[in-house]
Amino acid sequence: MRLRFPRLMWALTPRRPERDEPFAELQRIEADPAYRALFFAELDAALIDRDTERKAVVDAVVGAAELLRALVGPAHGERAE
């Protein structure tokens, strides 16, 4: 039967179920305390980097707005002091 129906035999052969990579990663995070600590340290570093970049962008926008206000002058209806 193996020789005559190789695809059928392949389909009927028991195999270990393939685990999804993200699920395997979550299982490793839950099971290994050292890996969990490393994961959370990297996550904290990524969050700090994101917040730093966001603050830099906000500061750049505020600086550009102040420069534009200085170049344009007082807005209509505002009095120069």
C-alpha positions in Angstrom: 0.0 0.0 0.0 2.9 2.4 0.7 4.2 2.0 -2.8 0.9 2.3 -4.5 -0.6 5.2 -2.5 2.3 7.3 -1.1 0.1 10.4 -0.7 -2.6 8.5 1.1 0.0 7.0 3.4 1.6 10.4 4.0 -1.8 11.8 4.9 -2.5 8.9 7.3 0.9 8.9 9.0 0.6 10.4 12.5 2.7 13.5 13.1 3.4 15.8 16.0 1.2 18.8 15.7 3.1 21.9 14.5 2.9 24.7 17.0 2.6 28.2 15.8 5.7 30.2 16.4 4.1 33.0 18.5 2.4 30.4 20.7 5.7 28.6 21.2 7.3 31.9 22.2 4.5 32.5 24.8 5.0 29.0 26.2 8.7 29.7 26.5 8.1 33.0 28.3 5.8 31.3 30.8 8.0 28.3 31.4 11.5 29.8 31.6 12.0 32.4 34.3 15.4 33.6 32.8 13.8 34.0 29.4 10.8 35.8 30.9 13.2 38.3 32.6 15.0 38.9 29.4 11.8 39.3 27.5 10.5 41.9 30.0 13.8 43.7 30.0 13.7 44.0 26.2 10.1 45.1 26.3 10.8 47.8 28.9 13.8 49.0 26.8 11.6 49.1 23.7 8.9 51.1 25.5 11.5 53.6 26.8 12.9 54.0 23.3 9.4 54.6 21.9 8.6 57.2 24.6 11.9 58.9 23.9 11.3 59.1 20.2 7.8 60.3 20.8 9.0 63.1 23.1 11.7 64.1 20.6 9.0 64.4 17.8 6.7 66.5 20.1 9.6 68.7 21.1 10.5 69.2 17.4 6.9 70.1 16.5 6.6 72.6 19.4 9.9 74.2 18.4 8.8 74.5 14.8 5.5 76.0 15.9 7.3 78.6 18.0 9.7 79.5 15.2 6.7 79.9 12.8 4.9 82.1 15.3 8.0 84.2 15.6 8.4 84.6 11.9 4.7 85.3 11.2 4.3 87.7 14.0 1.2 88.2 16.2 -2.0 86.6 15.0 -4.9 88.7 13.9 -6.8 90.1 16.8 -3.9 89.6 19.2 -2.1 92.6 20.5 1.7 92.8 20.6 3.0 93.3 24.0 
